[in-house]
Amino acid sequence: MTQDRWRKSSFSTGGEQSDCVEVRLRPDLAHLRDSKNPGPIITATPTAWAAFLEHLAR
């Protein structure tokens, strides 16, 4: 994890009404937020982030 900028999911739909998740990766944490409401942020450790991605890949 070396990025320190917000990125939208490649699976996000286009347009104003799209459901988008953004992620910002840092060496020590992963942050997730809703692009339509960027206030609340979910924070995860690198281990938890990896487990989350593994679960999604199933």
PDB file of N, CA, C and O in Angstrom:
ATOM      1  N   MET A   1       0.844  -1.185   0.000  1.00  0.00           N
ATOM      2  CA  MET A   1       0.000   0.000   0.000  1.00  0.00           C
ATOM      3  C   MET A   1       0.883   1.239   0.000  1.00  0.00           C
ATOM      4  O   MET A   1       1.484   1.578   1.019  1.00  0.00           O
ATOM      5  N   THR A   2       0.959   1.901  -1.120  1.00  0.00           N
ATOM      6  CA  THR A   2       1.825   3.065  -1.201  1.00  0.00           C
ATOM      7  C   THR A   2       1.109   4.316  -1.677  1.00  0.00           C
ATOM      8  O   THR A   2       1.741   5.366  -1.784  1.00  0.00           O
ATOM      9  N   GLN A   3      -0.171   4.250  -1.964  1.00  0.00           N
ATOM     10  CA  GLN A   3      -0.885   5.414  -2.477  1.00  0.00           C
ATOM     11  C   GLN A   3      -1.434   6.246  -1.339  1.00  0.00           C
ATOM     12  O   GLN A   3      -1.812   5.718  -0.293  1.00  0.00           O
ATOM     13  N   ASP A   4      -1.475   7.554  -1.551  1.00  0.00           N
ATOM     14  CA  ASP A   4      -2.027   8.453  -0.541  1.00  0.00           C
ATOM     15  C   ASP A   4      -2.979   9.450  -1.197  1.00  0.00           C
ATOM     16  O   ASP A   4      -2.914  10.650  -0.931  1.00  0.00           O
ATOM     17  N   ARG A   5      -3.861   8.944  -2.054  1.00  0.00           N
ATOM     18  CA  ARG A   5      -4.879   9.775  -2.688  1.00  0.00           C
ATOM     19  C   ARG A   5      -6.164   8.963  -2.770  1.00  0.00           C
ATOM     20  O   ARG A   5      -6.129   7.732  -2.769  1.00  0.00           O
ATOM     21  N   TRP A   6      -7.289   9.649  -2.842  1.00  0.00           N
ATOM     22  CA  TRP A   6      -8.574   8.957  -2.962  1.00  0.00           C
ATOM     23  C   TRP A   6      -8.747   8.457  -4.385  1.00  0.00           C
ATOM     24  O   TRP A   6      -8.509   9.193  -5.342  1.00  0.00           O
ATOM     25  N   ARG A   7      -9.167   7.193  -4.522  1.00  0.00           N
ATOM     26  CA  ARG A   7      -9.448   6.586  -5.822  1.00  0.00           C
ATOM     27  C   ARG A   7     -10.849   6.009  -5.808  1.00  0.00           C
ATOM     28  O   ARG A   7     -11.277   5.449  -4.799  1.00  0.00           O
ATOM     29  N   LYS A   8     -11.571   6.137  -6.916  1.00  0.00           N
ATOM     30  CA  LYS A   8     -12.892   5.522  -7.040  1.00  0.00           C
ATOM     31  C   LYS A   8     -12.744   4.087  -7.512  1.00  0.00           C
ATOM     32  O   LYS A   8     -11.798   3.738  -8.217  1.00  0.00           O
ATOM     33  N   SER A   9     -13.681   3.282  -7.115  1.00  0.00           N
ATOM     34  CA  SER A   9     -13.715   1.892  -7.564  1.00  0.00           C
ATOM     35  C   SER A   9     -13.857   1.831  -9.080  1.00  0.00           C
ATOM     36  O   SER A   9     -14.581   2.632  -9.671  1.00  0.00           O
ATOM     37  N   SER A  10     -13.182   0.903  -9.695  1.00  0.00           N
ATOM     38  CA  SER A  10     -13.312   0.725 -11.145  1.00  0.00           C
ATOM     39  C   SER A  10     -14.686   0.168 -11.514  1.00  0.00           C
ATOM     40  O   SER A  10     -15.052   0.160 -12.689  1.00  0.00           O
ATOM     41  N   PHE A  11     -15.441  -0.292 -10.536  1.00  0.00           N
ATOM     42  CA  PHE A  11     -16.776  -0.824 -10.776  1.00  0.00           C
ATOM     43  C   PHE A  11     -17.866   0.223 -10.553  1.00  0.00           C
ATOM     44  O   PHE A  11     -19.050  -0.093 -10.666  1.00  0.00           O
ATOM     45  N   SER A  12     -17.490   1.456 -10.241  1.00  0.00           N
ATOM     46  CA  SER A  12     -18.469   2.519 -10.036  1.00  0.00           C
ATOM     47  C   SER A  12     -19.161   2.843 -11.347  1.00  0.00           C
ATOM     48  O   SER A  12     -18.547   2.842 -12.414  1.00  0.00           O
ATOM     49  N   THR A  13     -20.453   3.120 -11.243  1.00  0.00           N
ATOM     50  CA  THR A  13     -21.201   3.513 -12.432  1.00  0.00           C
ATOM     51  C   THR A  13     -21.040   5.001 -12.658  1.00  0.00           C
ATOM     52  O   THR A  13     -20.711   5.731 -11.724  1.00  0.00           O
ATOM     53  N   GLY A  14     -21.261   5.457 -13.851  1.00  0.00           N
ATOM     54  CA  GLY A  14     -21.102   6.875 -14.168  1.00  0.00           C
ATOM     55  C   GLY A  14     -22.338   7.676 -13.836  1.00  0.00           C
ATOM     56  O   GLY A  14     -23.363   7.126 -13.433  1.00  0.00           O
ATOM     57  N   GLY A  15     -22.235   8.972 -14.006  1.00  0.00           N
ATOM     58  CA  GLY A  15     -23.371   9.852 -13.797  1.00  0.00           C
ATOM     59  C   GLY A  15     -23.445  10.415 -12.391  1.00  0.00           C
ATOM     60  O   GLY A  15     -22.678  10.038 -11.505  1.00  0.00           O
ATOM     61  N   GLU A  16     -24.384  11.325 -12.214  1.00  0.00           N
ATOM     62  CA  GLU A  16     -24.551  12.012 -10.931  1.00  0.00           C
ATOM     63  C   GLU A  16     -25.108  11.098  -9.840  1.00  0.00           C
ATOM     64  O   GLU A  16     -24.786  11.285  -8.667  1.00  0.00           O
ATOM     65  N   GLN A  17     -25.918  10.135 -10.193  1.00  0.00           N
ATOM     66  CA  GLN A  17     -26.566   9.266  -9.210  1.00  0.00           C
ATOM     67  C   GLN A  17     -25.793   7.975  -8.974  1.00  0.00           C
ATOM     68  O   GLN A  17     -26.359   7.004  -8.473  1.00  0.00           O
ATOM     69  N   SER A  18     -24.539   7.947  -9.317  1.00  0.00           N
ATOM     70  CA  SER A  18     -23.780   6.706  -9.217  1.00  0.00           C
ATOM     71  C   SER A  18     -23.453   6.356  -7.771  1.00  0.00           C
ATOM     72  O   SER A  18     -23.341   7.229  -6.910  1.00  0.00           O
ATOM     73  N   ASP A  19     -23.304   5.069  -7.529  1.00  0.00           N
ATOM     74  CA  ASP A  19     -22.906   4.560  -6.226  1.00  0.00           C
ATOM     75  C   ASP A  19     -21.408   4.293  -6.286  1.00  0.00           C
ATOM     76  O   ASP A  19     -20.966   3.330  -6.911  1.00  0.00           O
ATOM     77  N   CYS A  20     -20.639   5.144  -5.639  1.00  0.00           N
ATOM     78  CA  CYS A  20     -19.188   5.044  -5.723  1.00  0.00           C
ATOM     79  C   CYS A  20     -18.561   4.876  -4.339  1.00  0.00           C
ATOM     80  O   CYS A  20     -18.953   5.528  -3.372  1.00  0.00           O
ATOM     81  N   VAL A  21     -17.602   4.003  -4.281  1.00  0.00           N
ATOM     82  CA  VAL A  21     -16.785   3.841  -3.093  1.00  0.00           C
ATOM     83  C   VAL A  21     -15.398   4.349  -3.441  1.00  0.00           C
ATOM     84  O   VAL A  21     -14.864   4.032  -4.504  1.00  0.00           O
ATOM     85  N   GLU A  22     -14.817   5.131  -2.554  1.00  0.00           N
ATOM     86  CA  GLU A  22     -13.465   5.619  -2.757  1.00  0.00           C
ATOM     87  C   GLU A  22     -12.562   5.027  -1.687  1.00  0.00           C
ATOM     88  O   GLU A  22     -12.995   4.771  -0.564  1.00  0.00           O
ATOM     89  N   VAL A  23     -11.320   4.816  -2.043  1.00  0.00           N
ATOM     90  CA  VAL A  23     -10.350   4.258  -1.107  1.00  0.00           C
ATOM     91  C   VAL A  23      -9.072   5.084  -1.166  1.00  0.00           C
ATOM     92  O   VAL A  23      -8.669   5.551  -2.232  1.00  0.00           O
ATOM     93  N   ARG A  24      -8.452   5.256  -0.027  1.00  0.00           N
ATOM     94  CA  ARG A  24      -7.141   5.904   0.065  1.00  0.00           C
ATOM     95  C   ARG A  24      -6.249   4.955   0.855  1.00  0.00           C
ATOM     96  O   ARG A  24      -6.530   4.627   2.007  1.00  0.00           O
ATOM     97  N   LEU A  25      -5.173   4.522   0.213  1.00  0.00           N
ATOM     98  CA  LEU A  25      -4.269   3.565   0.834  1.00  0.00           C
ATOM     99  C   LEU A  25      -3.019   4.262   1.340  1.00  0.00           C
ATOM    100  O   LEU A  25      -2.413   5.081   0.648  1.00  0.00           O
ATOM    101  N   ARG A  26      -2.654   3.920   2.551  1.00  0.00           N
ATOM    102  CA  ARG A  26      -1.424   4.398   3.172  1.00  0.00           C
ATOM    103  C   ARG A  26      -0.664   3.172   3.674  1.00  0.00           C
ATOM    104  O   ARG A  26      -1.252   2.097   3.789  1.00  0.00           O
ATOM    105  N   PRO A  27       0.611   3.306   3.970  1.00  0.00           N
ATOM    106  CA  PRO A  27       1.361   2.137   4.454  1.00  0.00           C
ATOM    107  C   PRO A  27       0.772   1.509   5.721  1.00  0.00           C
ATOM    108  O   PRO A  27       0.861   0.296   5.915  1.00  0.00           O
ATOM    109  N   ASP A  28       0.171   2.338   6.581  1.00  0.00           N
ATOM    110  CA  ASP A  28      -0.317   1.836   7.866  1.00  0.00           C
ATOM    111  C   ASP A  28      -1.832   1.695   7.956  1.00  0.00           C
ATOM    112  O   ASP A  28      -2.329   1.067   8.891  1.00  0.00           O
ATOM    113  N   LEU A  29      -2.593   2.271   6.993  1.00  0.00           N
ATOM    114  CA  LEU A  29      -4.054   2.235   7.063  1.00  0.00           C
ATOM    115  C   LEU A  29      -4.671   2.274   5.677  1.00  0.00           C
ATOM    116  O   LEU A  29      -4.056   2.746   4.720  1.00  0.00           O
ATOM    117  N   ALA A  30      -5.889   1.774   5.582  1.00  0.00           N
ATOM    118  CA  ALA A  30      -6.721   1.920   4.388  1.00  0.00           C
ATOM    119  C   ALA A  30      -7.972   2.676   4.820  1.00  0.00           C
ATOM    120  O   ALA A  30      -8.578   2.344   5.839  1.00  0.00           O
ATOM    121  N   HIS A  31      -8.361   3.691   4.052  1.00  0.00           N
ATOM    122  CA  HIS A  31      -9.545   4.491   4.351  1.00  0.00           C
ATOM    123  C   HIS A  31     -10.560   4.293   3.234  1.00  0.00           C
ATOM    124  O   HIS A  31     -10.198   4.286   2.058  1.00  0.00           O
ATOM    125  N   LEU A  32     -11.833   4.132   3.601  1.00  0.00           N
ATOM    126  CA  LEU A  32     -12.914   3.992   2.634  1.00  0.00           C
ATOM    127  C   LEU A  32     -13.982   5.029   2.929  1.00  0.00           C
ATOM    128  O   LEU A  32     -14.237   5.368   4.084  1.00  0.00           O
ATOM    129  N   ARG A  33     -14.612   5.536   1.848  1.00  0.00           N
ATOM    130  CA  ARG A  33     -15.704   6.492   2.026  1.00  0.00           C
ATOM    131  C   ARG A  33     -16.655   6.413   0.840  1.00  0.00           C
ATOM    132  O   ARG A  33     -16.322   5.872  -0.214  1.00  0.00           O
ATOM    133  N   ASP A  34     -17.837   6.959   1.037  1.00  0.00           N
ATOM    134  CA  ASP A  34     -18.848   7.097  -0.005  1.00  0.00           C
ATOM    135  C   ASP A  34     -18.570   8.401  -0.729  1.00  0.00           C
ATOM    136  O   ASP A  34     -18.510   9.452  -0.091  1.00  0.00           O
ATOM    137  N   SER A  35     -18.397   8.363  -2.041  1.00  0.00           N
ATOM    138  CA  SER A  35     -18.039   9.579  -2.773  1.00  0.00           C
ATOM    139  C   SER A  35     -19.151  10.629  -2.743  1.00  0.00           C
ATOM    140  O   SER A  35     -18.874  11.819  -2.891  1.00  0.00           O
ATOM    141  N   LYS A  36     -20.411  10.204  -2.553  1.00  0.00           N
ATOM    142  CA  LYS A  36     -21.517  11.168  -2.479  1.00  0.00           C
ATOM    143  C   LYS A  36     -21.602  11.826  -1.108  1.00  0.00           C
ATOM    144  O   LYS A  36     -22.178  12.906  -0.974  1.00  0.00           O
ATOM    145  N   ASN A  37     -21.039  11.189  -0.093  1.00  0.00           N
ATOM    146  CA  ASN A  37     -21.066  11.709   1.269  1.00  0.00           C
ATOM    147  C   ASN A  37     -19.686  11.459   1.870  1.00  0.00           C
ATOM    148  O   ASN A  37     -19.534  10.555   2.692  1.00  0.00           O
ATOM    149  N   PRO A  38     -18.674  12.240   1.480  1.00  0.00           N
ATOM    150  CA  PRO A  38     -17.297  11.937   1.866  1.00  0.00           C
ATOM    151  C   PRO A  38     -16.936  12.231   3.319  1.00  0.00           C
ATOM    152  O   PRO A  38     -15.768  12.117   3.691  1.00  0.00           O
ATOM    153  N   GLY A  39     -17.899  12.603   4.137  1.00  0.00           N
ATOM    154  CA  GLY A  39     -17.602  12.889   5.538  1.00  0.00           C
ATOM    155  C   GLY A  39     -17.168  11.669   6.330  1.00  0.00           C
ATOM    156  O   GLY A  39     -16.019  11.607   6.765  1.00  0.00           O
ATOM    157  N   PRO A  40     -18.062  10.681   6.535  1.00  0.00           N
ATOM    158  CA  PRO A  40     -17.685   9.499   7.319  1.00  0.00           C
ATOM    159  C   PRO A  40     -16.646   8.644   6.586  1.00  0.00           C
ATOM    160  O   PRO A  40     -16.761   8.401   5.385  1.00  0.00           O
ATOM    161  N   ILE A  41     -15.651   8.204   7.315  1.00  0.00           N
ATOM    162  CA  ILE A  41     -14.587   7.378   6.741  1.00  0.00           C
ATOM    163  C   ILE A  41     -14.454   6.105   7.566  1.00  0.00           C
ATOM    164  O   ILE A  41     -14.438   6.149   8.796  1.00  0.00           O
ATOM    165  N   ILE A  42     -14.358   4.972   6.880  1.00  0.00           N
ATOM    166  CA  ILE A  42     -14.069   3.694   7.528  1.00  0.00           C
ATOM    167  C   ILE A  42     -12.565   3.478   7.413  1.00  0.00           C
ATOM    168  O   ILE A  42     -11.993   3.633   6.334  1.00  0.00           O
ATOM    169  N   THR A  43     -11.934   3.125   8.510  1.00  0.00           N
ATOM    170  CA  THR A  43     -10.489   2.906   8.534  1.00  0.00           C
ATOM    171  C   THR A  43     -10.205   1.448   8.865  1.00  0.00           C
ATOM    172  O   THR A  43     -10.829   0.863   9.751  1.00  0.00           O
ATOM    173  N   ALA A  44      -9.246   0.868   8.133  1.00  0.00           N
ATOM    174  CA  ALA A  44      -8.873  -0.533   8.346  1.00  0.00           C
ATOM    175  C   ALA A  44      -7.357  -0.670   8.334  1.00  0.00           C
ATOM    176  O   ALA A  44      -6.652   0.114   7.699  1.00  0.00           O
ATOM    177  N   THR A  45      -6.877  -1.671   9.041  1.00  0.00           N
ATOM    178  CA  THR A  45      -5.447  -1.983   9.012  1.00  0.00           C
ATOM    179  C   THR A  45      -5.123  -2.659   7.682  1.00  0.00           C
ATOM    180  O   THR A  45      -6.034  -3.138   7.008  1.00  0.00           O
ATOM    181  N   PRO A  46      -3.857  -2.710   7.289  1.00  0.00           N
ATOM    182  CA  PRO A  46      -3.506  -3.423   6.063  1.00  0.00           C
ATOM    183  C   PRO A  46      -3.950  -4.891   6.078  1.00  0.00           C
ATOM    184  O   PRO A  46      -4.359  -5.423   5.046  1.00  0.00           O
ATOM    185  N   THR A  47      -3.872  -5.530   7.218  1.00  0.00           N
ATOM    186  CA  THR A  47      -4.298  -6.930   7.332  1.00  0.00           C
ATOM    187  C   THR A  47      -5.800  -7.060   7.107  1.00  0.00           C
ATOM    188  O   THR A  47      -6.244  -7.953   6.385  1.00  0.00           O
ATOM    189  N   ALA A  48      -6.582  -6.182   7.718  1.00  0.00           N
ATOM    190  CA  ALA A  48      -8.034  -6.212   7.543  1.00  0.00           C
ATOM    191  C   ALA A  48      -8.410  -5.869   6.107  1.00  0.00           C
ATOM    192  O   ALA A  48      -9.328  -6.472   5.552  1.00  0.00           O
ATOM    193  N   TRP A  49      -7.719  -4.914   5.499  1.00  0.00           N
ATOM    194  CA  TRP A  49      -7.985  -4.535   4.105  1.00  0.00           C
ATOM    195  C   TRP A  49      -7.717  -5.725   3.174  1.00  0.00           C
ATOM    196  O   TRP A  49      -8.523  -6.010   2.288  1.00  0.00           O
ATOM    197  N   ALA A  50      -6.605  -6.408   3.370  1.00  0.00           N
ATOM    198  CA  ALA A  50      -6.267  -7.584   2.551  1.00  0.00           C
ATOM    199  C   ALA A  50      -7.323  -8.673   2.713  1.00  0.00           C
ATOM    200  O   ALA A  50      -7.716  -9.304   1.732  1.00  0.00           O
ATOM    201  N   ALA A  51      -7.780  -8.895   3.930  1.00  0.00           N
ATOM    202  CA  ALA A  51      -8.817  -9.910   4.175  1.00  0.00           C
ATOM    203  C   ALA A  51     -10.126  -9.512   3.502  1.00  0.00           C
ATOM    204  O   ALA A  51     -10.825 -10.367   2.958  1.00  0.00           O
ATOM    205  N   PHE A  52     -10.465  -8.236   3.531  1.00  0.00           N
ATOM    206  CA  PHE A  52     -11.667  -7.732   2.888  1.00  0.00           C
ATOM    207  C   PHE A  52     -11.600  -7.968   1.375  1.00  0.00           C
ATOM    208  O   PHE A  52     -12.562  -8.451   0.777  1.00  0.00           O
ATOM    209  N   LEU A  53     -10.473  -7.631   0.762  1.00  0.00           N
ATOM    210  CA  LEU A  53     -10.297  -7.826  -0.680  1.00  0.00           C
ATOM    211  C   LEU A  53     -10.346  -9.310  -1.044  1.00  0.00           C
ATOM    212  O   LEU A  53     -10.914  -9.683  -2.071  1.00  0.00           O
ATOM    213  N   GLU A  54      -9.752 -10.149  -0.206  1.00  0.00           N
ATOM    214  CA  GLU A  54      -9.778 -11.583  -0.446  1.00  0.00           C
ATOM    215  C   GLU A  54     -11.201 -12.101  -0.411  1.00  0.00           C
ATOM    216  O   GLU A  54     -11.587 -12.922  -1.242  1.00  0.00           O
ATOM    217  N   HIS A  55     -11.989 -11.624   0.550  1.00  0.00           N
ATOM    218  CA  HIS A  55     -13.375 -12.035   0.668  1.00  0.00           C
ATOM    219  C   HIS A  55     -14.182 -11.608  -0.580  1.00  0.00           C
ATOM    220  O   HIS A  55     -15.008 -12.373  -1.077  1.00  0.00           O
ATOM    221  N   LEU A  56     -13.935 -10.393  -1.074  1.00  0.00           N
ATOM    222  CA  LEU A  56     -14.646  -9.916  -2.255  1.00  0.00           C
ATOM    223  C   LEU A  56     -14.298 -10.711  -3.503  1.00  0.00           C
ATOM    224  O   LEU A  56     -15.124 -10.857  -4.404  1.00  0.00           O
ATOM    225  N   ALA A  57     -13.084 -11.218  -3.553  1.00  0.00           N
ATOM    226  CA  ALA A  57     -12.638 -11.953  -4.734  1.00  0.00           C
ATOM    227  C   ALA A  57     -13.259 -13.346  -4.846  1.00  0.00           C
ATOM    228  O   ALA A  57     -13.173 -13.977  -5.900  1.00  0.00           O
ATOM    229  N   ARG A  58     -13.869 -13.820  -3.790  1.00  0.00           N
ATOM    230  CA  ARG A  58     -14.477 -15.163  -3.809  1.00  0.00           C
ATOM    231  C   ARG A  58     -15.707 -15.207  -4.669  1.00  0.00           C
ATOM    232  O   ARG A  58     -16.336 -16.258  -4.793  1.00  0.00           O
TER     233      ARG A  58
END
